[in-house]
């Protein structure tokens, strides 16, 4: 079956993928496919993860984090849209300044607002440093009077990181069974279920294989989530950062 980098899925995406994966298998008669036991283990772990996730969403600090993430996403998307407009400007100097800033932003990927939480925080800090410290970029910022946008982005990103780190500390103190560790347990049952389906399919000697339909459906699901992750980038200095 098609592979997916589970680390890159944010918690809500990860949970929905796992639930969809189980849902597809349930529609294809898991007992007749000889995978009922593996599916039960998988759905049990997924249900426990969903429980933890619901508790996290109910946390007041989590609501603040979601609001701050939306605020910084709006800021970076607004800056990008502003510069995109000027990149078509009829005045050569304005067009050139916009292109310089957009080229720097492009170094960090085409979808900064779609990166996982930790990656987006680092990316925005690096980009803001570039805009402030590289003379040609700082001059372009001044020419566009872009500093209020950048101040809004910096403030939202700083507040987000502070709240995120505080929540992480609270989770570690209050609950040893964190979402991260539960995801690892879900991963084990997911791979066990997926590998059993693949193995049974391989062992079929007389086609058609009864597993072809469910494999095709699961691959279609995985392809949809891989498309979602296509532009999501983890900075090279932190390649194993867990997704939020």
Steps between C-alpha positions, in 0.01 A plus 500: 500500500600863450713654774445825687724696738279487809729737691397788277127473572369741759306336780156569353613381155672195645192397700268548203729297275504211747122509542450509122746212460302286747171610348598380153608162636174462692307550176688210339423222749806472728395156630492347152836664427649343815605834646232552768739453794758744360223749424364477855842572648540794263158653570550461876824698491343759266205547736739562790686757291172672415424518872830675568448732207156604623645577842769711337246696298303566817809656656472882516861537394435291190224737394742791536761312296250438220406869497863611490578251223213645295624851573854430378366309198286800407803728535735294282227440241420874500865592448527248220186627327618862536834420338345284230294799392803727480696238305278599204543874555567722199770691692827309468637580848183383677488185291867429577458554875201267511689233307797522741280443805297225331820323393618495861163365618514229232820367657285379790241318291186596313259438789646640822159516668450128431818385675473319831503718811869475589615532140287810439634667814862448391430597139332828594782593737760432231306695238447798732873501579576506127265792444664696784867414449552474124544858371323451166200338671487759779499774236209331320308473829551872558398588144169316546445623861462132579621520862151499663423171324833355617445621856161330505656179368786511751268566793261218406785256439674585829178468699421173326837351587474611863153346538601183317805441722299568815233252393767241423638540852151467646436181304829352616422577863133408505482204264786257435301342215534784255346518157845448350556167678146387419559578134800268510279223638240564232777487240597149613148364458456689172812346347409156635158524333634641176777240477258213565279615213803524273626159609167325449463665160847376400415145605193478274591246233190514281381843386298704549622582849222582750730774633531700177192714563585599854865567405391728214264688729762540772755619244253761376460623858876513555549687172257770619699556818832489314367779278424698816860456615655579164613850596548442869871536581695415815813718542823302437630572850200324658402213267328292767273768643166342595192644335247684708 
